Amino acid sequence: MNPDIQQRAARVRLLLMDVDGVLTDGALINVPGPDGKMVETKAFSSQDGIALQWLSWHGIQTGVISGRVSPATEERARQVRMTYVYQGHIEKIPVLEDIHAKSGIPLAETAYVGDDLTDVVVMRRVGLAIATANARPEVKRAAHFITASAGGSGAVREVVEMLLVAQGHWADILRKYEAE
């Protein structure tokens, strides 16, 4: 791992993410609800999910800032024990400021994963800016690190493993599952 990225990752105490294109592949699936009205849903990676829970075991908080509002996102955040869930916010800087006021965690100790233009403003303010493999070129240019995996296909898992390795916790995870 690049020494600058490792140093940034070692300081992270808060991982924030966009949802569509990061935790999902960006596809929005509409299905009929019980009343016949269309309901939006999303598909999330199970490997990303378990990895986010590992962060909570090691005191690293997580959260999402999404421009869209979705019950599927709310449920996923609950399942993986996210601390912060902000939906319906295309303007993400006020949300970032609110999260930092509540958490007390400095921006230098925050990582953010994004894939689209609305994420760049946050990425420019945090200690570790990450773009997914499927991110727009402008987002990749703003990133300190670009995942090999696309959003919804293990990008978040890749980020979590990088953080846990940099902070010396990855060996604990491997031992727990007898995978060392």
C-alpha positions, 0 to 999 in steps of 0.5 A, spaced: 500 500 500 502 507 498 505 510 504 501 516 504 494 512 503 496 507 509 498 513 513 491 516 512 487 510 513 491 509 519 487 515 522 480 514 520 475 513 525 469 515 521 467 512 514 462 516 510 459 513 503 454 515 498 449 509 497 448 509 489 454 507 485 458 505 492 454 501 496 450 499 490 451 498 483 447 504 482 441 501 479 434 503 481 429 497 481 422 499 482 417 493 484 409 494 485 408 495 493 402 491 496 397 497 494 400 497 487 404 503 487 411 502 485 416 502 490 424 503 489 429 498 492 436 496 491 441 490 491 447 491 496 453 486 497 453 481 503 460 482 503 460 489 504 455 488 509 459 484 514 465 488 513 461 494 515 460 490 521 467 489 523 468 496 523 463 497 528 467 492 532 473 496 532 470 503 534 470 506 527 463 509 526 460 509 519 454 512 515 451 514 509 449 521 505 445 520 499 441 524 495 435 519 494 430 517 500 429 509 500 427 505 505 432 500 503 437 504 504 434 505 511 434 498 513 441 496 510 444 502 515 440 498 520 443 491 519 450 493 518 449 498 524 451 505 521 451 511 526 449 516 521 444 515 515 442 522 511 438 521 505 435 526 501 441 531 501 444 533 494 448 538 498 452 534 502 457 539 506 451 541 511 450 534 512 458 533 513 458 539 518 452 536 522 456 529 522 462 532 525 459 536 530 455 530 533 461 525 532 467 530 534 471 526 529 476 531 525 475 531 518 482 529 517 480 522 521 474 521 516 474 517 510 469 518 504 467 513 498 463 516 492 462 515 485 459 521 482 460 529 482 455 530 488 461 527 492 467 531 490 465 537 495 466 532 501 472 528 498 476 535 498 474 536 505 476 529 508 482 526 510 482 520 505 477 520 499 476 514 495 473 513 489 469 506 486 472 503 480 465 505 477 466 513 479 466 518 474 473 521 471 472 527 475 471 523 482 477 519 481 481 525 480 479 528 486 480 521 490 487 519 494 485 512 492 481 508 487 478 501 489 479 496 484 472 493 485 465 497 483 460 500 487 455 494 489 461 489 487 465 489 493 468 496 493 466 498 500 469 491 502 475 493 499 475 500 503 474 496 510 480 491 509 484 497 507 482 501 513 483 494 518 490 493 515 492 500 516 490 500 523 493 493 525 486 489 526 486 485 519 489 479 523 484 479 528 479 478 523 482 473 520 484 469 526 476 470 528 474 466 522 480 461 522 482 464 516 490 466 517 
